[in-house]
Amino acid sequence: MSIDKLFYPKAVAVCGSVSAGKLGAVLIERLIAGNFKKVYAINPKGKGYMETEGYCSFKDAPADIDMAVIAAPASAVCGILDDAGNAGVRAAVIISSGFSEAGYAELEQEVIAVCKKHGIRFIGPNCAGMVNTSCCLLATLEAAPSPGRISIISQSGAIGGMLMAASAAGSLGIGKFVSYGNGADLNATELLKYLADDNDTSAIAMYLENINDGRSFMEALSYATSKKPVLIIKSGRSEGGKRAAMSHTGSMAGADAVYDAAFSKCGAVRVESLEEMLDVCGAIDSVKQLEGRRVAIVTNSGGPGVLTTDRCEKVGLLTPPPSEALRAKLKELLPPHAGLANPFDITVEGTAEQYGKVIEAVLLEYDAAIVIDIGTPYLKALPVATSVADAAKKCGKPVLADFRVGVDIDAAVCHLNENGVPVLPSSERAADVLANMAKFNKASGKICFDFEEKHIDKDFLLEYESMRLFSDAGICMPRAVFAKTADEAVLAAEQIGYPVCVKIVSPKIIHKSDVGGVKLNIRDEKGVRDAFDALYEIGREKDFCGVIVVEMLNKGVEVIMGMTRDPQFGPVVAFGLGGIYTEALKDIAIRVAPLSKAEALDIISSVKAYKLLKGVRGEAPCDIEALAEMLVKLSELPFVYPDISEIDLNPVFAHKTGAVAADARIILKK
Amino acid sequence: MSIDKLFYPKAVAVCGSVSAGKLGAVLIERLIAGNFKKVYAINPKGKGYMETEGYCSFKDAPADIDMAVIAAPASAVCGILDDAGNAGVRAAVIISSGFSEAGYAELEQEVIAVCKKHGIRFIGPNCAGMVNTSCCLLATLEAAPSPGRISIISQSGAIGGMLMAASAAGSLGIGKFVSYGNGADLNATELLKYLADDNDTSAIAMYLENINDGRSFMEALSYATSKKPVLIIKSGRSEGGKRAAMSHTGSMAGADAVYDAAFSKCGAVRVESLEEMLDVCGAIDSVKQLEGRRVAIVTNSGGPGVLTTDRCEKVGLLTPPPSEALRAKLKELLPPHAGLANPFDITVEGTAEQYGKVIEAVLLEYDAAIVIDIGTPYLKALPVATSVADAAKKCGKPVLADFRVGVDIDAAVCHLNENGVPVLPSSERAADVLANMAKFNKASGKICFDFEEKHIDKDFLLEYESMRLFSDAGICMPRAVFAKTADEAVLAAEQIGYPVCVKIVSPKIIHKSDVGGVKLNIRDEKGVRDAFDALYEIGREKDFCGVIVVEMLNKGVEVIMGMTRDPQFGPVVAFGLGGIYTEALKDIAIRVAPLSKAEALDIISSVKAYKLLKGVRGEAPCDIEALAEMLVKLSELPFVYPDISEIDLNPVFAHKTGAVAADARIILKK
């Protein structure tokens, strides 16, 4: 059923007490102040409030009411919804609290049931309400925002309120706002889908504390980012933060790195603070055409230029020097002591005209510009602002500004903001905005979970069975043969070619090395027979099945690959270099499965020890393509085999040509 | 000579044209607007301006002038200074540019000479001037700041101007401000010393691009931090930033990590941006009594609480849960659904009284509190603000606030700021302020460079000479004996005890291993003789001197230690774990020598691979005390031996008990 009625109702009924200071009264005040035309009050006494007429029940009230905004006590909510549903209402905003968040999960289930019966779609309960500035609808207790085209979805009412208060105080314009509270019906995923298709929304900003169905959320998110930028704050990043989020929402926050991986896979940008989110949102119309990470810094003073360069490089932007041709051109435009190496320092004597010409020149070579004008209290800034805005318009590339000090500084800032050059509180924050926007171009995209499934009808897999499964899937494993007797083992070793490794096969012995169940580097028939006998001795009291004879591998650079299932996002793949250093340094990267080849190359290059794979001290690089292909295949296995719970390939040897998984472990679901 | 006259002149003469729009006129306007009483104009025409009288020369002007503010063309500056000096002026602010920064270093030398002749102390040239709000002195082109007790030293005029403009617009009060430009006389070091002793200055904020005499600067800095907090922005952190700083100041920026190490050693706090600096300065009087890193977060809404916890942990603060006793106490104070696990969420229903009581309770257990109040547009915030400020006053510990939204929010924010509870633009930025202030407690202090020097009268040291030097200095080395013949070598091996290692001694062979000049693990007399003969064969065409017979060491965890001389700060010590991973990951830490034991322990624990020294996978830890003692001794060697240019101890084996430098290399100065 469409949720349009929620955002574009014809008439709204506020349900709850309208006595002075009660939430019903406040809601009516806010709706009327917002200029929404058709507001009614429904409460047991049928009391009206201000110019709003009051009724005891929906059946007495005008028939055009299509949305109920409920601020009555929790115990009354189901009755109100039933009454509303009988009268044809199909949308509700349930602000009342006292449901699952307070330990009354059953009451929330009743609300869901009543709404289902009537086909009512609703927001809440325990929410801060919603706003649609395009139809003057202010069904919330929060501040009234400036109208605009950024829409907000917030799991926290207070955070939503802070964003709206910031909008009210500044230049950021808000389209729609929803605080969905307990999310008993509409939640982040559905709202995201709706706003993706909403023509009044140019970008979506979200505040999340947890997600319950990660895969559906990812599908909605990658759909939304294909249409418009999506910014997300996901709190609970730290251990302490997770504890706080748990006590706040009563639900476990997923492992933070997986959220990073999921958002990034879907092309969304994760920011850390409201300030960062507001900065990006305020600049979004100007910066959404950013095509690369090369930034030119145009300044009239050295110090701020250097600080901005430092910040750009810290946040992953590039500030390369100009080409010789550009440098020559700038030399003509600027005085002799100007800085021509990026930052482009037009010096304190730089004119408005020079600003404009330099911006036009550098934007032929760079993807964006940060323009800094630090004036003096007795000179004008507006002429510079005008010239900068004109140049930016001509170029059509993102230009952000930091303008400070000047007789007419307010007019200058206003002119820039209104003419497509957002002014940030500092040039460093302008750099942060560009860095965030540059991430939108990195969506890797493969959000396809359709694979032909195969079932494993066993309780566990023996090592050689795991090895065969991987080989069948195209993951390169050492040659291995199962042997039940010493004679068979000798035959196998001869087929494979010496030296070989002989390992015990015994379902009850999991950590083979610990009990001496692995014999390495065996060079002849006698060695194989001795190994077999020794392994038989180890296993005969248990459940000795035989041995596997395995090819001895040339060692390469050791890497590790793994797959686990995340409770929110399903299968995730981990990659890192082997060895004690990587373990101590936690130099492991994680991605949500399945991986495209590009994503696999990305995860490999994202670990700090990547340099070792590319070759240090003059060594040739490892076969990174082969590793990437192995990761892609690994990432598809959990979809093909739903019975697999975990996989470890440890170690995998990366060679100059090819890569081989030397050891493999599969854990099946219980 | 005292520089008091610069900050507290009786009368000021502005030298330079006073025609409309000229700098002389602007300076007089600013001085008069600032309410400085005795201002005169000196220029070739003897023109006055506004109520200021004009004279052609100092000798014609009133005798009480004790400071010249010069904005005349560069070519006229020396003449003006000579004239001023003859008239008894002993202080000058040279705003004029066109000196070393523009390629006219000789003219700057002339300025220095004239001033030396007359005993004039000066700021500049090429500077933005100075301010002393305590005597209404505004000898600058920048904005007039609000008066207060923070003093600013800025190498960049524009950055200084931005700080002063921020002060003018906000609540931050400035005492003294100096932009020293080319620093031909007074520079960062001398100004720092002066402000350290200045009773009108409660904290010092500095913007630096480069430092020329790092050791003197460090002495001044550690003196200053013993008196008051010092905050530093040192730009040029990134590669691009360094390029920019170079082109800006014409001087090479030192290696950035060394600046970090030097500032931290002296107890100063390095911040990254003006915003961060302003935040700390604005809160400094409240936060300077911070004693630890345990922060309580008191909030009325969950979302902001979680975000603040995330930020605290990211910036190195601790947000531990409360003790059971505190929890029990809070349970009595708060409603049933309140969050008691830090963040302390008093919920949207929390009252002003509850805020106060919770703050008083938690500050018995925590070092500081961040208090968040996200109101609604229709309720009052001032009662909460009053209660919070009262509680903070009672506790005497730092309390920072993030207050937003409310009918009377401006009054609430104002009340907090005026009553010792600084309000930050966000709770995350409050966390940043506390994190920065917590660093002030980490000054390690040992700024003593007095050692008895010994000279090395040689062009180079042979390996066994280096080893003896280290042994004499108390650094544990393997036992080693020099042997000129095979018989001597056998005798040496027997003294040391087998197995031994035999190395060639041949001044021309530096990389001994590369030519087969090292024979390891020799177990008997025959082995020693064979090794000697083989080494003789390798060296006899060159300059074979003999061999050293060296004890074979048990391998431990490999670490590396080194000493180099930084052009700005002198001897610095590096520490890292050995091996290819550390190299690829650049996991090396650096400190300025000499090191105290505490600093040595700190550098060891600051490398990411520190965990390996503490023991992983159940291993016993290495003897970290022994490593620290070795680092202390290494850090003193460059002072004892001024002829040593570089030292490498690589590898050093860290054992469960003790640590031994297995190989040592000394490079002498040319």
Boltz contact constraints between the chains, C-beta under 6 A:
constraints:
  - contact:
      token1: [A, 26]
      token2: [B, 378]
      max_distance: 6.0
  - contact:
      token1: [A, 102]
      token2: [B, 337]
      max_distance: 6.0
  - contact:
      token1: [A, 141]
      token2: [B, 376]
      max_distance: 6.0
  - contact:
      token1: [A, 143]
      token2: [B, 377]
      max_distance: 6.0
  - contact:
      token1: [A, 143]
      token2: [B, 405]
      max_distance: 6.0
  - contact:
      token1: [A, 156]
      token2: [B, 303]
      max_distance: 6.0
  - contact:
      token1: [A, 158]
      token2: [B, 301]
      max_distance: 6.0
  - contact:
      token1: [A, 158]
      token2: [B, 303]
      max_distance: 6.0
  - contact:
      token1: [A, 158]
      token2: [B, 304]
      max_distance: 6.0
  - contact:
      token1: [A, 158]
      token2: [B, 374]
      max_distance: 6.0
  - contact:
      token1: [A, 159]
      token2: [B, 303]
      max_distance: 6.0
  - contact:
      token1: [A, 162]
      token2: [B, 404]
      max_distance: 6.0
  - contact:
      token1: [A, 165]
      token2: [B, 404]
      max_distance: 6.0
  - contact:
      token1: [A, 165]
      token2: [B, 405]
      max_distance: 6.0
  - contact:
      token1: [A, 235]
      token2: [B, 306]
      max_distance: 6.0
  - contact:
      token1: [A, 235]
      token2: [B, 307]
      max_distance: 6.0
  - contact:
      token1: [A, 235]
      token2: [B, 310]
      max_distance: 6.0
  - contact:
      token1: [A, 236]
      token2: [B, 306]
      max_distance: 6.0
  - contact:
      token1: [A, 237]
      token2: [B, 310]
      max_distance: 6.0
  - contact:
      token1: [A, 238]
      token2: [B, 310]
      max_distance: 6.0
  - contact:
      token1: [A, 238]
      token2: [B, 313]
      max_distance: 6.0
  - contact:
      token1: [A, 240]
      token2: [B, 309]
      max_distance: 6.0
  - contact:
      token1: [A, 240]
      token2: [B, 313]
      max_distance: 6.0
  - contact:
      token1: [A, 240]
      token2: [B, 319]
      max_distance: 6.0
  - contact:
      token1: [A, 241]
      token2: [B, 306]
      max_distance: 6.0
  - contact:
      token1: [A, 241]
      token2: [B, 309]
      max_distance: 6.0
  - contact:
      token1: [A, 241]
      token2: [B, 310]
      max_distance: 6.0
  - contact:
      token1: [A, 243]
      token2: [B, 341]
      max_distance: 6.0
  - contact:
      token1: [A, 244]
      token2: [B, 305]
      max_distance: 6.0
  - contact:
      token1: [A, 244]
      token2: [B, 306]
      max_distance: 6.0
  - contact:
      token1: [A, 244]
      token2: [B, 309]
      max_distance: 6.0
  - contact:
      token1: [A, 244]
      token2: [B, 343]
      max_distance: 6.0
  - contact:
      token1: [A, 245]
      token2: [B, 306]
      max_distance: 6.0
  - contact:
      token1: [A, 247]
      token2: [B, 339]
      max_distance: 6.0
  - contact:
      token1: [A, 247]
      token2: [B, 341]
      max_distance: 6.0
  - contact:
      token1: [A, 248]
      token2: [B, 302]
      max_distance: 6.0
  - contact:
      token1: [A, 273]
      token2: [B, 428]
      max_distance: 6.0
  - contact:
      token1: [A, 275]
      token2: [B, 426]
      max_distance: 6.0
  - contact:
      token1: [A, 301]
      token2: [B, 158]
      max_distance: 6.0
  - contact:
      token1: [A, 302]
      token2: [B, 248]
      max_distance: 6.0
  - contact:
      token1: [A, 303]
      token2: [B, 156]
      max_distance: 6.0
  - contact:
      token1: [A, 303]
      token2: [B, 158]
      max_distance: 6.0
  - contact:
      token1: [A, 303]
      token2: [B, 159]
      max_distance: 6.0
  - contact:
      token1: [A, 304]
      token2: [B, 158]
      max_distance: 6.0
  - contact:
      token1: [A, 305]
      token2: [B, 244]
      max_distance: 6.0
  - contact:
      token1: [A, 306]
      token2: [B, 235]
      max_distance: 6.0
  - contact:
      token1: [A, 306]
      token2: [B, 236]
      max_distance: 6.0
  - contact:
      token1: [A, 306]
      token2: [B, 241]
      max_distance: 6.0
  - contact:
      token1: [A, 306]
      token2: [B, 244]
      max_distance: 6.0
  - contact:
      token1: [A, 306]
      token2: [B, 245]
      max_distance: 6.0
  - contact:
      token1: [A, 307]
      token2: [B, 235]
      max_distance: 6.0
  - contact:
      token1: [A, 309]
      token2: [B, 240]
      max_distance: 6.0
  - contact:
      token1: [A, 309]
      token2: [B, 241]
      max_distance: 6.0
  - contact:
      token1: [A, 309]
      token2: [B, 244]
      max_distance: 6.0
  - contact:
      token1: [A, 310]
      token2: [B, 235]
      max_distance: 6.0
  - contact:
      token1: [A, 310]
      token2: [B, 237]
      max_distance: 6.0
  - contact:
      token1: [A, 310]
      token2: [B, 238]
      max_distance: 6.0
  - contact:
      token1: [A, 310]
      token2: [B, 241]
      max_distance: 6.0
  - contact:
      token1: [A, 313]
      token2: [B, 238]
      max_distance: 6.0
  - contact:
      token1: [A, 313]
      token2: [B, 240]
      max_distance: 6.0
  - contact:
      token1: [A, 319]
      token2: [B, 240]
      max_distance: 6.0
  - contact:
      token1: [A, 337]
      token2: [B, 102]
      max_distance: 6.0
  - contact:
      token1: [A, 339]
      token2: [B, 247]
      max_distance: 6.0
  - contact:
      token1: [A, 341]
      token2: [B, 243]
      max_distance: 6.0
  - contact:
      token1: [A, 341]
      token2: [B, 247]
      max_distance: 6.0
  - contact:
      token1: [A, 343]
      token2: [B, 244]
      max_distance: 6.0
  - contact:
      token1: [A, 374]
      token2: [B, 158]
      max_distance: 6.0
  - contact:
      token1: [A, 376]
      token2: [B, 141]
      max_distance: 6.0
  - contact:
      token1: [A, 377]
      token2: [B, 143]
      max_distance: 6.0
  - contact:
      token1: [A, 378]
      token2: [B, 26]
      max_distance: 6.0
  - contact:
      token1: [A, 404]
      token2: [B, 162]
      max_distance: 6.0
  - contact:
      token1: [A, 404]
      token2: [B, 165]
      max_distance: 6.0
  - contact:
      token1: [A, 405]
      token2: [B, 143]
      max_distance: 6.0
  - contact:
      token1: [A, 405]
      token2: [B, 165]
      max_distance: 6.0
  - contact:
      token1: [A, 426]
      token2: [B, 275]
      max_distance: 6.0
  - contact:
      token1: [A, 428]
      token2: [B, 273]
      max_distance: 6.0
  - contact:
      token1: [A, 581]
      token2: [B, 581]
      max_distance: 6.0
  - contact:
      token1: [A, 584]
      token2: [B, 609]
      max_distance: 6.0
  - contact:
      token1: [A, 584]
      token2: [B, 611]
      max_distance: 6.0
  - contact:
      token1: [A, 584]
      token2: [B, 612]
      max_distance: 6.0
  - contact:
      token1: [A, 584]
      token2: [B, 616]
      max_distance: 6.0
  - contact:
      token1: [A, 585]
      token2: [B, 608]
      max_distance: 6.0
  - contact:
      token1: [A, 608]
      token2: [B, 585]
      max_distance: 6.0
  - contact:
      token1: [A, 609]
      token2: [B, 584]
      max_distance: 6.0
  - contact:
      token1: [A, 611]
      token2: [B, 584]
      max_distance: 6.0
  - contact:
      token1: [A, 612]
      token2: [B, 584]
      max_distance: 6.0
  - contact:
      token1: [A, 616]
      token2: [B, 584]
      max_distance: 6.0
